[in-house]
Amino acid sequence: MSRIADRRHDRRRPSRIFSPSDARRQPISAPDDPSRGILRTEVSRSLARAIAIVFVGAIAAIPMVQAAVELARDGRIQAFDVFRGVPTRSHLSRFERELTQRSMARRTVQPELQAGLTGYLGFGTTRAIPGLDGWLFFRPGIDWVAGPGLLDPFWQARHAREMAEAGLVRPAPDPLAAILAYHDDCRRAGVRLVVVPVPDKVSLEAHRLSHRFDAMGPYKPPTNVDYQKFVDKLRLSGVDVLDPTPEMIDPRGPDRFLKHDSHWTPEWMGEVARTVADHLKTVLPAIPGEARLWRVEPTPASRLGDVAQMLQLGDDQTLYPPQTVTIDRVIDAATGRPFRPVEGASIVLLGDSFSNIYSTPDLGWGDSAGLPAQLARRLGRDIDVIARNGADAQAIWAELARRPDPLSGKVAVVWAFADRKLTRGNWGAVLVGPGRRKATDGKPGIDRHRPTMEEVTR
């Protein structure tokens, strides 16, 4: 019995007793100790103070140098302009934009840094995306093709929220209901609305963005997942939609877009103008107005594309040289004057920068050779034009609505716009036809009483 008791006693005793020297050699931490396994770094107070001083000094040096230069050059500090006006959203946005544009650090460092990121690593910016063989793409076009469907209610709700946060009182993200409202306005006025969605560069030059398209031979142009459904709904409701998108794209075919720009080439723009003119001649019984004979004057035009400019590489950059194209300036054969819009013409073209490129000198690609001029040449008539760069649908139609009698004497409204704008901008319909009204502030009224798309199609 004594032996058994001794064994039990032995089991209760630890097999080895740690001495204080063992603890020093192998420190033990509790299983739930949050600091277990963390390397500890000892920083002296003097070193920490030096690091803090250098860090704060580097942050303070940039605005101090900027202020000193502005005082020497302009006699004032631009940062204080924030106190020179009412702190409204527009005032603060303008102040922030001007502060960014005048930043010396940005003008000095950003071009060199961006040139290295783009030239060596192939990185673009939030707006400019490098493709293959030096091609550049506009980011919203990629978002249009690869993003959510334009008819997705969740996407429209998000877009409406973003517009409301930007200051719009009544954001309208639904292009379907707006186009149906414009169609109804024109129809009641006896005017034909022809909608021409211009496909994005990503759709027609996808083989310049990814080797996958180049390797598969002719391919169907990629577009927004809801685009065809959107077009079908418009056509079922009687809207005349003229989609110039080719059925298939051959990677070995001619370019339809400029290499470093977001807009079409003069050649493909001319093809679209001919297609629209032929369509109008088919659907309209007659086109009123004096017949006009135009002649063409081929002219070279050279410029750095707008997407390349978005990279902000500086004036001395060599990554993307200017591209030279030949535009066909449209000249009145009788007077020798270049094409100019005529407000009283029976056909009005509503457009954006796709209409203005090759039309207005401010874009740098020549003048009197864009979509309006080529359409007038193909029709043999004067045409009316309202085209604004970057303007959304509501702004374009609002400008037409400001006229005393917007559709008087018109037989057709040709509305050409970049299809990527179907998921961007405000689509609130502005009354232009019979029964239109003026708001209390004198601006054209927004139609609040149109049926929704569900009520129209159900």
PALUMVEX-927666 format. One record per residue (C-alpha): residue number from 1; y, x, z. Coordinates in pm, whole numbers, plus 50000, padded with zeros to 5 digits. Example, Ala and Ser with C-alpha at 12.3 -4.5 7.8 and 13.67 -1.06 7.14 Angstrom:
<nodes>
<node 1, <49550, 51230, 50780>>
<node 2, <49894, 51367, 50714>>
</nodes>
This chain:
<nodes>
<node 1, <50000, 50000, 50000>>
<node 2, <50236, 50280, 50074>>
<node 3, <50177, 50431, 49730>>
<node 4, <50249, 50100, 49554>>
<node 5, <50566, 50058, 49754>>
<node 6, <50669, 50411, 49666>>
<node 7, <50619, 50338, 49291>>
<node 8, <50829, 50023, 49311>>
<node 9, <51094, 50217, 49491>>
<node 10, <51082, 50485, 49217>>
<node 11, <51135, 50219, 48941>>
<node 12, <51452, 50101, 49111>>
<node 13, <51597, 50449, 49120>>
<node 14, <51777, 50583, 48809>>
<node 15, <51583, 50842, 48618>>
<node 16, <51888, 51073, 48618>>
<node 17, <52194, 51088, 48834>>
<node 18, <52518, 51184, 48644>>
<node 19, <52731, 51439, 48813>>
<node 20, <53112, 51460, 48788>>
<node 21, <53070, 51744, 48539>>
<node 22, <52863, 51514, 48313>>
<node 23, <53141, 51254, 48315>>
<node 24, <53392, 51516, 48206>>
<node 25, <53168, 51621, 47919>>
<node 26, <53096, 51261, 47798>>
<node 27, <53363, 51003, 47893>>
<node 28, <53235, 50649, 47910>>
<node 29, <53445, 50352, 47792>>
<node 30, <53374, 49990, 47857>>
<node 31, <53212, 49794, 47568>>
<node 32, <53520, 49571, 47538>>
<node 33, <53775, 49852, 47555>>
<node 34, <54010, 49789, 47258>>
<node 35, <54113, 50153, 47238>>
<node 36, <53757, 50279, 47192>>
<node 37, <53722, 50492, 46877>>
<node 38, <54098, 50521, 46815>>
<node 39, <54232, 50870, 46757>>
<node 40, <54521, 50939, 46988>>
<node 41, <54825, 51128, 46864>>
<node 42, <55070, 51278, 47103>>
<node 43, <55431, 51286, 46975>>
<node 44, <55686, 51464, 47181>>
<node 45, <56012, 51286, 47262>>
<node 46, <56218, 51540, 47070>>
<node 47, <56004, 51501, 46754>>
<node 48, <56021, 51120, 46776>>
<node 49, <56398, 51138, 46813>>
<node 50, <56427, 51368, 46509>>
<node 51, <56211, 51139, 46293>>
<node 52, <56416, 50834, 46393>>
<node 53, <56744, 51012, 46317>>
<node 54, <56625, 51120, 45970>>
<node 55, <56492, 50772, 45893>>
<node 56, <56811, 50592, 46001>>
<node 57, <57023, 50851, 45825>>
<node 58, <56837, 50801, 45498>>
<node 59, <56885, 50424, 45522>>
<node 60, <57255, 50453, 45608>>
<node 61, <57335, 50724, 45352>>
<node 62, <57280, 50503, 45045>>
<node 63, <57531, 50225, 45135>>
<node 64, <57778, 50481, 45273>>
<node 65, <57777, 50682, 44950>>
<node 66, <57799, 50359, 44749>>
<node 67, <58099, 50246, 44955>>
<node 68, <58272, 50584, 44922>>
<node 69, <58233, 50586, 44544>>
<node 70, <58360, 50227, 44514>>
<node 71, <58663, 50306, 44731>>
<node 72, <58747, 50610, 44519>>
<node 73, <58694, 50428, 44190>>
<node 74, <58806, 50069, 44256>>
<node 75, <58992, 50085, 44585>>
<node 76, <58764, 49829, 44747>>
<node 77, <58407, 49791, 44871>>
<node 78, <58208, 49540, 44670>>
<node 79, <57983, 49446, 44967>>
<node 80, <58283, 49281, 45137>>
<node 81, <58307, 49028, 44853>>
<node 82, <58057, 48814, 45040>>
<node 83, <58342, 48713, 45274>>
<node 84, <58581, 48621, 44990>>
<node 85, <58438, 48280, 44913>>
<node 86, <58264, 47979, 45058>>
<node 87, <57901, 48079, 45135>>
<node 88, <57744, 47838, 44888>>
<node 89, <57415, 47898, 44711>>
<node 90, <57586, 47985, 44380>>
<node 91, <57837, 48220, 44550>>
<node 92, <57565, 48406, 44739>>
<node 93, <57345, 48429, 44427>>
<node 94, <57632, 48570, 44225>>
<node 95, <57717, 48817, 44502>>
<node 96, <57356, 48937, 44524>>
<node 97, <57334, 48973, 44146>>
<node 98, <57656, 49177, 44125>>
<node 99, <57549, 49391, 44422>>
<node 100, <57225, 49474, 44243>>
<node 101, <57396, 49551, 43912>>
<node 102, <57645, 49794, 44074>>
<node 103, <57392, 49978, 44288>>
<node 104, <57413, 50352, 44218>>
<node 105, <57067, 50417, 44363>>
<node 106, <56918, 50155, 44134>>
<node 107, <57089, 50293, 43824>>
<node 108, <56996, 50649, 43911>>
<node 109, <56641, 50622, 44040>>
<node 110, <56490, 50310, 43882>>
<node 111, <56498, 50417, 43513>>
<node 112, <56319, 50747, 43582>>
<node 113, <56069, 50587, 43817>>
<node 114, <55995, 50301, 43577>>
<node 115, <55959, 50544, 43284>>
<node 116, <55694, 50734, 43477>>
<node 117, <55510, 50419, 43584>>
<node 118, <55511, 50276, 43233>>
<node 119, <55461, 50593, 43029>>
<node 120, <55188, 50756, 43239>>
<node 121, <55025, 50472, 43430>>
<node 122, <55087, 50173, 43198>>
<node 123, <55261, 49962, 43462>>
<node 124, <55527, 49711, 43363>>
<node 125, <55747, 49488, 43575>>
<node 126, <55735, 49129, 43694>>
<node 127, <55870, 49023, 43351>>
<node 128, <55753, 49289, 43103>>
<node 129, <55381, 49362, 43056>>
<node 130, <55261, 49658, 42843>>
<node 131, <54989, 49578, 42590>>
<node 132, <54792, 49795, 42349>>
<node 133, <54942, 50056, 42115>>
<node 134, <55293, 50022, 42256>>
<node 135, <55317, 49642, 42234>>
<node 136, <55506, 49455, 42507>>
<node 137, <55465, 49098, 42632>>
<node 138, <55688, 48860, 42826>>
<node 139, <55522, 48766, 43157>>
<node 140, <55599, 48388, 43140>>
<node 141, <55395, 48375, 42818>>
<node 142, <55092, 48516, 42998>>
<node 143, <55145, 48270, 43283>>
<node 144, <55162, 47986, 43028>>
<node 145, <54830, 48080, 42868>>
<node 146, <54638, 48182, 43181>>
<node 147, <54807, 47959, 43439>>
<node 148, <54739, 47602, 43559>>
<node 149, <54742, 47310, 43318>>
<node 150, <55082, 47168, 43234>>
<node 151, <54956, 46817, 43320>>
<node 152, <54814, 46925, 43659>>
<node 153, <54986, 46704, 43922>>
<node 154, <54957, 46977, 44185>>
<node 155, <55132, 47224, 43955>>
<node 156, <55405, 46972, 43874>>
<node 157, <55458, 46905, 44246>>
<node 158, <55491, 47276, 44311>>
<node 159, <55733, 47315, 44019>>
<node 160, <55942, 47023, 44148>>
<node 161, <55955, 47182, 44492>>
<node 162, <56070, 47514, 44343>>
<node 163, <56347, 47340, 44148>>
<node 164, <56456, 47150, 44458>>
<node 165, <56473, 47476, 44654>>
<node 166, <56688, 47618, 44372>>
<node 167, <56941, 47341, 44427>>
<node 168, <56846, 47069, 44175>>
<node 169, <56904, 46723, 44319>>
<node 170, <56650, 46534, 44104>>
<node 171, <56395, 46779, 43964>>
<node 172, <56179, 46643, 43682>>
<node 173, <55879, 46868, 43605>>
<node 174, <55693, 46631, 43368>>
<node 175, <55757, 46711, 42999>>
<node 176, <55534, 46426, 42879>>
<node 177, <55746, 46146, 43022>>
<node 178, <56066, 46317, 42907>>
<node 179, <55956, 46360, 42545>>
<node 180, <55841, 45997, 42533>>
<node 181, <56184, 45892, 42661>>
<node 182, <56361, 46097, 42393>>
<node 183, <56128, 45958, 42129>>
<node 184, <56208, 45604, 42241>>
<node 185, <56582, 45676, 42232>>
<node 186, <56564, 45813, 41879>>
<node 187, <56336, 45534, 41757>>
<node 188, <56574, 45263, 41879>>
<node 189, <56858, 45441, 41698>>
<node 190, <56657, 45456, 41374>>
<node 191, <56624, 45836, 41398>>
<node 192, <56299, 46029, 41365>>
<node 193, <56221, 46284, 41636>>
<node 194, <56012, 46580, 41519>>
<node 195, <55883, 46798, 41805>>
<node 196, <55802, 47160, 41710>>
<node 197, <55645, 47358, 42000>>
<node 198, <55662, 47727, 41902>>
<node 199, <55349, 47912, 42023>>
<node 200, <55398, 48213, 42247>>
<node 201, <55343, 48575, 42150>>
<node 202, <55039, 48591, 42380>>
<node 203, <54874, 48315, 42176>>
<node 204, <54924, 48470, 41833>>
<node 205, <54907, 48839, 41922>>
<node 206, <54635, 48831, 42189>>
<node 207, <54455, 49118, 42013>>
<node 208, <54759, 49333, 42097>>
<node 209, <54710, 49257, 42464>>
<node 210, <54334, 49296, 42508>>
<node 211, <54060, 49477, 42312>>
<node 212, <53835, 49175, 42372>>
<node 213, <54015, 48972, 42105>>
<node 214, <54028, 49260, 41858>>
<node 215, <53653, 49315, 41884>>
<node 216, <53556, 48952, 41819>>
<node 217, <53715, 48923, 41474>>
<node 218, <53912, 48607, 41386>>
<node 219, <53972, 48406, 41702>>
<node 220, <54120, 48074, 41807>>
<node 221, <54466, 48126, 41960>>
<node 222, <54451, 48097, 42339>>
<node 223, <54692, 47851, 42496>>
<node 224, <54745, 47648, 42811>>
<node 225, <54436, 47459, 42920>>
<node 226, <54612, 47120, 42895>>
<node 227, <54812, 47186, 42578>>
<node 228, <54588, 47007, 42328>>
<node 229, <54548, 46708, 42561>>
<node 230, <54928, 46701, 42593>>
<node 231, <54979, 46702, 42214>>
<node 232, <54712, 46432, 42167>>
<node 233, <54885, 46204, 42419>>
<node 234, <55217, 46246, 42244>>
<node 235, <55070, 46166, 41904>>
<node 236, <54884, 45862, 42039>>
<node 237, <55222, 45736, 42162>>
<node 238, <55373, 45775, 41817>>
<node 239, <55558, 46104, 41863>>
<node 240, <55575, 46323, 41552>>
<node 241, <55446, 46661, 41676>>
<node 242, <55448, 46942, 41420>>
<node 243, <55250, 47227, 41572>>
<node 244, <55285, 47549, 41366>>
<node 245, <55003, 47728, 41552>>
<node 246, <54744, 47867, 41303>>
<node 247, <54389, 47745, 41340>>
<node 248, <54255, 48103, 41360>>
<node 249, <54411, 48446, 41408>>
<node 250, <54287, 48744, 41205>>
<node 251, <54363, 49068, 41392>>
<node 252, <54395, 49243, 41055>>
<node 253, <54659, 48998, 40936>>
<node 254, <55037, 49042, 40941>>
<node 255, <55228, 49047, 41268>>
<node 256, <55388, 48718, 41365>>
<node 257, <55591, 48857, 41655>>
<node 258, <55815, 49160, 41706>>
<node 259, <55645, 49452, 41876>>
<node 260, <55881, 49495, 42173>>
<node 261, <56044, 49152, 42171>>
<node 262, <55940, 48802, 42283>>
<node 263, <56043, 48638, 41951>>
<node 264, <55888, 48586, 41609>>
<node 265, <55925, 48808, 41304>>
<node 266, <56161, 48698, 41023>>
<node 267, <55863, 48643, 40794>>
<node 268, <55673, 48405, 41019>>
<node 269, <55992, 48227, 41124>>
<node 270, <56055, 48168, 40751>>
<node 271, <55705, 48024, 40710>>
<node 272, <55762, 47781, 40996>>
<node 273, <56098, 47678, 40847>>
<node 274, <55929, 47602, 40517>>
<node 275, <55659, 47397, 40693>>
<node 276, <55919, 47193, 40883>>
<node 277, <56126, 47134, 40568>>
<node 278, <55822, 47020, 40370>>
<node 279, <55727, 46788, 40654>>
<node 280, <56074, 46632, 40666>>
<node 281, <56072, 46576, 40291>>
<node 282, <55740, 46395, 40332>>
<node 283, <55821, 46166, 40627>>
<node 284, <56184, 46082, 40544>>
<node 285, <56260, 45837, 40259>>
<node 286, <56575, 46035, 40178>>
<node 287, <56797, 46300, 40331>>
<node 288, <57162, 46196, 40308>>
<node 289, <57432, 46450, 40234>>
<node 290, <57557, 46657, 39949>>
<node 291, <57295, 46882, 39792>>
<node 292, <57376, 47246, 39847>>
<node 293, <57254, 47555, 39665>>
<node 294, <57187, 47855, 39883>>
<node 295, <57109, 48213, 39790>>
<node 296, <56936, 48483, 39997>>
<node 297, <57082, 48819, 40090>>
<node 298, <56816, 49059, 40230>>
<node 299, <56969, 49267, 40509>>
<node 300, <56814, 49526, 40745>>
<node 301, <56844, 49463, 41118>>
<node 302, <56744, 49707, 41391>>
<node 303, <56735, 49664, 41767>>
<node 304, <56543, 49741, 42085>>
<node 305, <56344, 49431, 42179>>
<node 306, <56438, 49212, 42473>>
<node 307, <56110, 49279, 42660>>
<node 308, <56166, 49656, 42632>>
<node 309, <56513, 49603, 42778>>
<node 310, <56358, 49418, 43072>>
<node 311, <56188, 49744, 43172>>
<node 312, <56536, 49894, 43234>>
<node 313, <56435, 50241, 43125>>
<node 314, <56788, 50354, 43047>>
<node 315, <56974, 50416, 42723>>
<node 316, <56808, 50754, 42661>>
<node 317, <56450, 50628, 42687>>
<node 318, <56207, 50728, 42410>>
<node 319, <55900, 50521, 42499>>
<node 320, <56004, 50223, 42286>>
<node 321, <56218, 50296, 41978>>
<node 322, <56421, 50022, 41809>>
<node 323, <56233, 49812, 41553>>
<node 324, <56376, 49758, 41205>>
<node 325, <56315, 49436, 41011>>
<node 326, <56456, 49275, 40698>>
<node 327, <56626, 48940, 40747>>
<node 328, <56719, 48693, 40471>>
<node 329, <57080, 48593, 40526>>
<node 330, <57149, 48249, 40377>>
<node 331, <57468, 48237, 40169>>
<node 332, <57638, 47937, 40007>>
<node 333, <57605, 48008, 39634>>
<node 334, <57927, 47819, 39555>>
<node 335, <58161, 47965, 39818>>
<node 336, <57991, 48294, 39910>>
<node 337, <58013, 48206, 40279>>
<node 338, <57718, 48257, 40516>>
<node 339, <57541, 47954, 40660>>
<node 340, <57719, 47770, 40941>>
<node 341, <57610, 47450, 41119>>
<node 342, <57787, 47126, 41029>>
<node 343, <57814, 46870, 41310>>
<node 344, <57827, 46573, 41074>>
<node 345, <57503, 46664, 40896>>
<node 346, <57224, 46405, 40887>>
<node 347, <56964, 46636, 41047>>
<node 348, <57023, 46806, 41382>>
<node 349, <56815, 47097, 41507>>
<node 350, <56783, 47134, 41886>>
<node 351, <56655, 47474, 41989>>
<node 352, <56655, 47779, 42211>>
<node 353, <56652, 48153, 42147>>
<node 354, <56379, 48108, 41884>>
<node 355, <56646, 47929, 41680>>
<node 356, <56924, 48172, 41771>>
<node 357, <56745, 48496, 41689>>
<node 358, <56860, 48616, 41344>>
<node 359, <57130, 48346, 41368>>
<node 360, <57388, 48469, 41620>>
<node 361, <57521, 48827, 41638>>
<node 362, <57508, 48837, 42019>>
<node 363, <57128, 48875, 42008>>
<node 364, <57162, 49186, 41792>>
<node 365, <56925, 49085, 41512>>
<node 366, <57182, 48983, 41253>>
<node 367, <57332, 48645, 41171>>
<node 368, <57296, 48349, 40934>>
<node 369, <56925, 48419, 40884>>
<node 370, <56751, 48230, 41164>>
<node 371, <56554, 47907, 41176>>
<node 372, <56860, 47681, 41120>>
<node 373, <56967, 47874, 40810>>
<node 374, <56616, 47888, 40663>>
<node 375, <56566, 47515, 40729>>
<node 376, <56894, 47433, 40556>>
<node 377, <56795, 47654, 40262>>
<node 378, <56458, 47484, 40223>>
<node 379, <56615, 47137, 40249>>
<node 380, <56909, 47217, 40021>>
<node 381, <57142, 47049, 40274>>
<node 382, <57377, 47125, 40560>>
<node 383, <57226, 47077, 40906>>
<node 384, <57367, 47034, 41256>>
<node 385, <57253, 47274, 41530>>
<node 386, <57255, 47281, 41911>>
<node 387, <57068, 47590, 42033>>
<node 388, <57116, 47766, 42366>>
<node 389, <56930, 48074, 42490>>
<node 390, <56724, 48006, 42801>>
<node 391, <56844, 47646, 42840>>
<node 392, <56592, 47388, 42954>>
<node 393, <56529, 47054, 42781>>
<node 394, <56772, 46856, 42990>>
<node 395, <57060, 47098, 42922>>
<node 396, <57004, 47087, 42544>>
<node 397, <56990, 46708, 42527>>
<node 398, <57283, 46676, 42765>>
<node 399, <57496, 46876, 42521>>
<node 400, <57400, 46636, 42243>>
<node 401, <57475, 46341, 42472>>
<node 402, <57829, 46465, 42539>>
<node 403, <57925, 46372, 42186>>
<node 404, <58096, 46033, 42144>>
<node 405, <57814, 45895, 41928>>
<node 406, <57531, 46152, 41935>>
<node 407, <57295, 45997, 41678>>
<node 408, <57547, 45838, 41445>>
<node 409, <57470, 45934, 41085>>
<node 410, <57151, 46117, 41181>>
<node 411, <56813, 46054, 41020>>
<node 412, <56611, 46317, 41212>>
<node 413, <56623, 46529, 41525>>
<node 414, <56413, 46845, 41496>>
<node 415, <56341, 46980, 41843>>
<node 416, <56199, 47333, 41833>>
<node 417, <56128, 47509, 42162>>
<node 418, <55897, 47776, 42305>>
<node 419, <55581, 47601, 42422>>
<node 420, <55578, 47809, 42742>>
<node 421, <55880, 47606, 42857>>
<node 422, <55655, 47304, 42902>>
<node 423, <55575, 47441, 43248>>
<node 424, <55927, 47563, 43318>>
<node 425, <56275, 47415, 43360>>
<node 426, <56397, 47063, 43423>>
<node 427, <56269, 46780, 43202>>
<node 428, <56483, 46490, 43322>>
<node 429, <56554, 46270, 43019>>
<node 430, <56918, 46224, 42913>>
<node 431, <57013, 45905, 42729>>
<node 432, <57145, 45965, 42377>>
<node 433, <57055, 45646, 42190>>
<node 434, <57162, 45280, 42216>>
<node 435, <57226, 45160, 42571>>
<node 436, <57311, 45503, 42705>>
<node 437, <57556, 45513, 42993>>
<node 438, <57791, 45757, 43155>>
<node 439, <57751, 45865, 43516>>
<node 440, <58042, 45825, 43757>>
<node 441, <58133, 46192, 43713>>
<node 442, <58166, 46149, 43337>>
<node 443, <57850, 46343, 43258>>
<node 444, <57569, 46188, 43052>>
<node 445, <57348, 45965, 43260>>
<node 446, <56989, 46048, 43344>>
<node 447, <56746, 45773, 43255>>
<node 448, <56600, 45642, 43582>>
<node 449, <56438, 45330, 43440>>
<node 450, <56189, 45462, 43185>>
<node 451, <55824, 45375, 43245>>
<node 452, <55606, 45657, 43371>>
<node 453, <55345, 45813, 43145>>
<node 454, <55069, 45622, 43326>>
<node 455, <55248, 45293, 43257>>
<node 456, <55293, 45379, 42890>>
<node 457, <54933, 45481, 42818>>
<node 458, <54721, 45262, 43042>>
</nodes>
